[in-house]
Amino acid sequence: MRPELTLPTGHASSPTDRRLNALLRHLSSSSSSSSSAMDTNNSISPSPTSAFQHDSVFSHVVQAPEDPILGVTVAYNKDPSPVKLNLGVGAYRTEEGKPLVLNVVRKAEQQLVNDRARVKEYLPIIGLAEFNKLSAKLIFGADSPAIQENRVTTVQCLSGTGSLRVGAEFLAKHYHQRTIYVPLPTWGNHPKVFTLAGLSVKTYRYYDPATRGLNFQGLLEDLGSAPAGAIVLLHACAHNPTGVDPTLQQWEQIRQLMRSKKLLPFFDSAYQGFASGSLDADAQSVRMFVADGGECLAAQSYAKNMGLYGERVGALSIVCKTADVAGKVESQLKLVIRPMYSNPPIHGASIVAAILRDRNLYSEWTIELKAMADRIISMRHQLCDALRARGTPGDWSHIIKQIGMFTFTGLNSKQVTFMTKEYHIYMTSDGRISMAGLSSKTVPHLADAIHAAVTRVV
Ligand SMILES: Cc1ncc(COP(=O)(O)O)c(C=O)c1O
């Protein structure tokens, strides 16, 4: 088991104490690194009067680093080059490199605007009831026994991130195990979200750099030696950042192992429909775990699959053993949400509900979603072909084998820096590229850059 991401919780007993501990550790490391800045500030304040006039009560605050993912876009925006290419952030772009608002979303919004009876009142703490019901059906399947038996509680949250945070806060307060295992590597925000919610983060082996595929043996060993009851974060499909998913047979083995060890699955479903183009196929892993009657959590995001990034619309579902437990769990989720943001925003959830409830809009959505997934798959083939045509050293078949929005190229951080400097191509330093940011026009530029990086930078 690798301990790098473990942030020990010390002797604190409550989630609040643990959160404060985490923040205190952060602040103390910040203040030690900022002491020279503070000295400088003090030296330019010769008298109490001028200190009062010029010194901010926040003058000890040090400049925080940019977010490793969103910071890529900040750097990209500053680059004046006409050939610059942003493959950092996971947002879909058209062949013309433009952000896309789905037609079906425009139609749903038009319906909302035309409906004069609609008001802007607060939603309940757990959000729009119809949205919650339809979201549960989307991920668990319309015929899910757990839904029919009222064993699922679903609450609308602020997109995928907010759903993860609410789920984690609930677990930190009410679940007997506070350790969560995340795959190595995982989406960079996972450890931060879970740690600040009061959980202790550990990793399980997931990616094998040698094969650029799944380290299945390592995964089984690490989960097999996790303490009974530990929480396990699973990417439902289209693993970020690696694009490597277990096969259905491997999922089944993971399920058996986790159930036998009483590990609690927490699914992160940020890409349903994006991996294969099929909403049902991409939910198979989750449905497998729900079908066995056991408990689990699932965080859903509509950022990618409906293109509702900035609307911040998502849902957290907790599948319980009985309807009675589910009702009590929901009552506690309200206590988590109320002091955090009171209640969620209405607009995005109304768009989603309008699409999911209407047969025609739903089918239009699945077509548009498949078109996005297919364009990404076509980019994979074009990039792989372009590298092969250039005779770029190495086996690039993983570009086609990996799935979803991202390719984990295998390029190292020096090669990434080189590509940014020489070719104005922006990506995260781990060599992850967003295939959704590529187009037929930009593939040759990227292939040239990769070829140069691989042949000139070790
Ligand atoms: C694996 C994973 N989980 C969750 C999210 C959360 O996204 P959002 O909060 O925008 O829905 C993302 C977004 O990139 C992601 O890749």
The ligand as an SDF file (V2000), in Angstrom:
LIG
                    3D

 16 16  0  0  0  0  0  0  0  0999 V2000
  -13.2750   12.0030  -11.8780 C   0  0  0  0  0  0  0  0  0  0  0  0
  -14.0020   13.2840  -11.6910 C   0  0  0  0  0  0  0  0  0  0  0  0
  -14.8410   13.4020  -10.6670 N   0  0  0  0  0  0  0  0  0  0  0  0
  -15.5270   14.5280  -10.4570 C   0  0  0  0  0  0  0  0  0  0  0  0
  -15.3840   15.6090  -11.2820 C   0  0  0  0  0  0  0  0  0  0  0  0
  -16.2070   16.7940  -10.9060 C   0  0  0  0  0  0  0  0  0  0  0  0
  -16.6790   17.5890  -11.8740 O   0  0  0  0  0  0  0  0  0  0  0  0
  -17.8150   18.6320  -11.6140 P   0  0  0  0  0  0  0  0  0  0  0  0
  -17.7540   19.0680  -10.2050 O   0  0  0  0  0  0  0  0  0  0  0  0
  -17.5230   19.7080  -12.5800 O   0  0  0  0  0  0  0  0  0  0  0  0
  -19.0870   17.9220  -11.9190 O   0  0  0  0  0  0  0  0  0  0  0  0
  -14.5010   15.5490  -12.3690 C   0  0  0  0  0  0  0  0  0  0  0  0
  -14.2830   16.6920  -13.2480 C   0  0  0  0  0  0  0  0  0  0  0  0
  -13.3430   16.8270  -13.9620 O   0  0  0  0  0  0  0  0  0  0  0  0
  -13.8060   14.3490  -12.5800 C   0  0  0  0  0  0  0  0  0  0  0  0
  -12.9710   14.1860  -13.5970 O   0  0  0  0  0  0  0  0  0  0  0  0
  1  2  1  0
  2  3  1  0
  2 15  2  0
  3  4  2  0
  4  5  1  0
  5  6  1  0
  5 12  2  0
  6  7  1  0
  7  8  1  0
  8  9  2  0
  8 10  1  0
  8 11  1  0
 12 13  1  0
 12 15  1  0
 13 14  2  0
 15 16  1  0
M  END
$$$$
